[in-house]
Amino acid sequence: MRPLPIEIDAARRPPLGMSAAAFLRDYWQKRPLLIRNAFPGYRSPIQPEDLAGLACEEGVLARLIQHDRSRDHYSLRHGPFDEAEFPGLPTQDWTLLVQDVDKWDADVAALLPAFGFLPRWRIDDIMVSFAAPGGSVGAHTDQYDVFLLQAQGHRRWQIDARPGAPQDFRPDAELKLLREFAPSHDWVLGPGDMLYLPPGVPHHGVAEDACLTFSVGMRAPSAAELMGDYIDTLAAEADESLRYADPDLAPPRDPNEIDATAMGRVVEALNVLRMNDPDRLGDWFGRFITVYRAAGEVSAGGAPARSRIEIEWDLERGAGLWRHPWSRMAWRRAHRRGAAARLYVSGQEFALPARDAQALAGAAELDAAAYTALSEAGRECVLALLAAGHYRLGLDEDEAEDGLGGDGEEE
């Protein structure tokens, strides 16, 4: 059997050069892939000066990394930055990284539908980095899948695709940089080229010239994060009257021993919490995965509240409801037959018909036709989300965004 290629040209079948099923079967979380012409003729919708301006805003997660080659030392500073800082930076060896640019720039967010072969709730953000010539963040690994799209200029990527590549970190760096790095592959990417990396693959990117790179990163909670949040939820919802009990207690052979019978009662006490109930587990996960951990939150705007009649009248006259860029949605079918589906919105849940939950989770905008097609429960849900700031009412997206200022806040 021939080995799978590590480099392909996708010009005839962008963005993967193959079917989504083939990519997920052969590469996803298994092996890296360089995709030439993933986005043929791609032109960056954002310019370096735009990124620098964004990095100066409150609530934006931005980092500036500079590399001193003489000492092989990397320094890290966090934003927001002062605009006056950028003209004074050297002509080489620095990188500006800004998280969640898809939430701040609709043109950058327009890239996301190209990744519709993945669950939307798995995609965390699009990070945009600008690097001066020689700029780099050092050799490192990520604990999540990432697609690195070259948007402008050229970047040299080196990776170590060998099994068991060293993963030890340098003790002298603020960043988690690899102590050892011996690349097995070396490429220069130009605009429209994209590198897919599964978790744990060592990689090192260095700007060949002034360049922009878009990193489409996945959300990959650790087992500890999942367990901790779920246990906290179970504990918060537990009935205090349900306790360890032993009405069938018999005299113990040794009063100091925790015997098998006692452990059986512990298991019974924990089972009362219904930890394995699929709907309870599903509702927790839906709330959990729709909350952004890094930044940004949704809050109601300052505009006066409008009545349902006024809102529906505006929709009939051509207005639309635009989802807040920080509002994260997903939905789930109920496990129990006959039970309502669930729509999850930034940590909240709503019981809705499956058709409504699917429609709302998949739509960035609702017009009059989409709103009218919802059930009464679906419309009430939309109105509640509008009041909470998850939607903005306007004739177009720009008008709807007029009241967004200050809603993205760092936690």
N, C-alpha and C positions, 0 to 999 in steps of 0.2 A: 504494500500500500504506500503510495507516494505521500511524503510529509506535506502538511498544509503550508501554503505560502505565508510568509510574514509580511510581504509587501504586495499590494495589488493596485491596479489603476481602475478607478470607479467612474471614469468619464462617461461611459456608456450606461452605467447603472448607479447613479449617485443616490444616497451618500455612502453606501456600504460596499458597492461593487458586487453585491450578491443579494439574495433574498434575505429578509429579516430573519426568517427561520434558520437559514444556513449560518448566518452570523451568530445567532444566539446558541445554536447547537455546537458550533466548532470553535468559537472564539470567546464569547461572553464568559468572564470569570475563569477563563482557561489559559489564554495565550494572547500576547500583544499582536497588534496589526497596524501597519502603516498603510493608510488609504490615500493614495495620490488622487487628486481631482475629486475629492469627496464633494466639494462644492465648486464646480468649474467656474472660473471667472469671478470668484467671490471678491466683493469689495466691502471693506469694513464700514458698518453704519455709524461707527463712533471713531473720533479722531483722538490722538494723544492729548491735545489740549482739553478736549471734553472730559477725558478720564481724569486729568489733573484737577479740573474744576470740581468734578464730583468728589474727589478725594478730600476736598476742603470743606465739604458739607457736614454738618452735625448729623449723627445717626448713620453715617456711611462707614462701613468697615473697610479701612484702607491700611496698607502696610508699605513701607519703603525699605528696601533691602539694598545695601551697598556692600561691595566686595573690594577689599584691599588685597590686591594680588601679591604684594611684597610679603605680607604676613599670612596670606590665605585666610583672612579673617572676614567674616560676614557680620554686619551690624544691622539691627532691626529697629525700626521706629514705627509707631502706630499713629494713624490719623485721628481726628481731622488735622490737615496741614494748612499752613498759611500759603496763600498764592505766591507770596514773595520768595518762598523757598525754592521753587522750581527753577527759575532762571539762574540761580547760583549753583546748581548741581553740576558735577563734572560732565564731560562729554561722553563718558563711558562708564561701564561697570556698575550700573544701578538699575533697579527694577521697581516699578510701582504696581502694586496689586490691589484691585478693588473687588470685593465680594458682591454678589447679588445685583450685578449691573442689569440683569433682566427685569428686576423690580423697579429700577429707576429709569430705564430707557426702553420704550416700546419697540424701537427698531431692533435692539439686541434681542428682546424677548421673541421677536418674529422668527428667530432661529429655532425655537423649541419644537414647533410642529414637525420638523425634520427628524426629531427623535421620538416620534409617535410609536415606534416599535417597542418602546419601553413603557412600563407603568408610569404615569405622570407623577404619582406620589413618590416614586423612587428618585426623581430628579430633584436635586437640592437647589442648585443655582448655576448661573453662568458667571464665572469670575473672569475678569478681563485684566490682563497684565500688559504694561508697556515696559519695554526694556531698551535702554540705550545700548549701543554696540558693546559687546562683552558682558552685558547684564545677565545675571543668573541668580538663582536662589540656592544653588548648590545641589549636589547629588543627594537624592532622598527617595523615600517610598511614600505612597499614599495608602491608606487603609480603605479605600473605596475605588470603584471604577471611575475612570475619567476619559473624556474625549478631548484631545488637545487640537483645536482648530487654528491653523495659522491664518490670521485675518489680514495682516499687513506686514510687509518686510519678510525677513528670513530668519529662521532659528535653527540651530544645529541641535538635534536630539540624539543623545546616546542612551542606550538602555542595556541592562544585563538580563537577558532572557533565559539564562541558564538556571536549571533547578538548583535550589539550595544556595542561591547567591547570598553573600554576607549581608546581614541586616543590623550589625552593631553600629551604634551612633558615636559621633565624636563627642568627647566630654567638654570641649572648649568652645562650643558654639551655642548661641541663643536658640538657633533653629535646630530641628532634629535632622542633622546631616549625617550621612553615612561615613563611617571611619575608613572603609575600603570601598572602592568602586572600580571595576574592570569591565568596560563595556563589551558586549558581544555584537552590537550593531550600532552603526553611526550613519545618520541621515541629516540632510538639510531640507527643511520644509519651507515651501513658498505658499503664497496666498491660495486658499482652497484645499490645501493638503491637511490631513487630519491623522493623528496618532491615537489609537485606542490602547489604554493600559488597564489590565485587571489590577485588583488590589495586590500590593506587595511587590510589584516589579520595580527594581531600582532604576532610576532615570535621572538624567542631567541635561538641562536645556540651557544653551548659551546663545544670545542674540548675535547673529552675523552682522546685522545692521539695525538701525532703529526699527522696532517691530512691535506688533500687537498680537497677542495670543488669547483666544477664548478657551476657557476650560469649563466644559460642561461636566459638572461633578454630581455624583450620586449621593443620596442619603443612605448611610449604612450604619445603623445603630449597633453598638456593641452588645454582646449578650448581657453584660453587667448593666448597661443602660436600660435594656428591655426589662430585665428582671427587677431592677430597682424601682422603675416606674410602675410596673404592674403590681408588685407587692405593696407599694405605697397606696395604689388605688384600692386594692383588696382590703387593706387595713382601714382605710378611710371609710369604706362602705360596709365594713363588718358590723354585725349586730353584737353589741357588748354583752347581751344576755346569753349568747352562745359561748360556752366555756368548756374547757377540759372537764370531763365528768367520768366517774367510775362507780356507778351504782352496783356493779357486780363485783366489787373489790373483794378479794379473798386474802387471808393472812399471808404475807410474803415469806418466802424461804429466807430471804436476806433483806432487811428493811433498807439497806444501802444500795441495792441493785435496781437499776432501771431495766426491767425485764421485757421480754417480747410482748407480753400482754399490754403493758403500759404503752409501748411504742405503737401497738395497734390502735389504742385509744387516741394517741396523738394524730395518727393518720386520719381517723374518723373526724376529729375536730377540724383538721385542715380541709377535709373533703366537703365539710359543710359550706366552705367558702366558694364552692363551685369553680375552682380554678380552671378546670378543663371545659367548662361550659362554652361551646363555640360562639354563641351570641354575646355572652359577657366578655369573652376574650376578644372577639371581633370589634365590639364597641370600644373597648379600651384601646385597641391598636389603632382604630380609625381616629380617635381623639388624639392619641399620642403622635401619630405620623403626620398629622396636618398642622402641628404646631412648629413654627420655625424656632430652632434653638439658638441661632446665631444673632439675629437682629430683627428689627422690624416688627411692628404690631399694628393692628387695625383699631382705629377709634372713630367714633361718630364725628362727623363734620360739624362745623359751627353754624351751618345754614338752619333756618327755622324748620321745624318739622312740618311735613305736608300731609294732608289727609289722603286716604286711599283713593278717593274720588279724584283729587287733583293729580295724583301720580298716574292713575290710569288714563286720565284725560291727556296728560303730557305724552304718554306712550302712544296714544292714538294719533297725536299730532306729529309723530315722527321722532320723539325722544327715544333714547335707549338707556338701558341699565348696564353700566360698565363695572366689571368686577375690580375691586381694589387689588393692586399688584401684590400686596402682601397677604391677600386672602387665599389660603390654600384649601382646596376641596378634594374630597374623594368620596366614594360611595361603596356600599356593600349590600348584597342580598342577604336577607335573614336566613338563618339555618332552619328555624322552625317553620314548618309549612303554614301558610296563611298569615304569618307575621309581616309587618311592614318592613320595607327596606330602610336603610339608614343613609342619610347624607351627613358627612363630617365636614365641618368648616372651622378651621383654626382652633381645634380643640373642643368644639361643640358638636352635638349630634341632633339630628332631626329625623323623626319617623315620617316617611313619605312613601307613596307608591313608587315602585322600582323605576317606572318610566320617568317620573319627575326627578328622582335622585340622579339618574343617569344623565338627564338633560342638563341639570344645573351644574353637576360636576364637570361636564364637558364644554360648557359655554363660557367664554370670556365676556360676551355681551348678550343681553336679552332685548329683543325688540318687541313690539306689540304682539306680533304673531306668536313668538316663543312664549311670552307671558300668558297669552290667552289659551295656549295649548296645555298649560298646567292645570292640575286639579285645584280645587279650592285650598287644600292643604299645601300644595306647592306654592300657590300665590301668597298665602299667609306667611310661608317660610321666606319667600323673597322679600316681602315687605318688612319682616323682622330683621332680615340681614341688611336691608337698605337702611333701616333706622340705626343699626349698630355700626354702619360704615363699611360693610363688606361690598356694597354696590354704591355707585354714584350715578345720579340721574343727569342726563344732558343730551343735547342734540348731536354731539359727536364726542369722541374720546377726549379731545383737548378740553372741551367745556366741562366734561365730567371730572377731569383731573384738577380743575381750578381750586378745589377745596382740599387737595391732598397734602399740601405743605405741612410738614411737621408730624405726619402720622407714622413715618418710619423712625422708630426710636430704638436706640441701643439698649439691650437689656443688661 
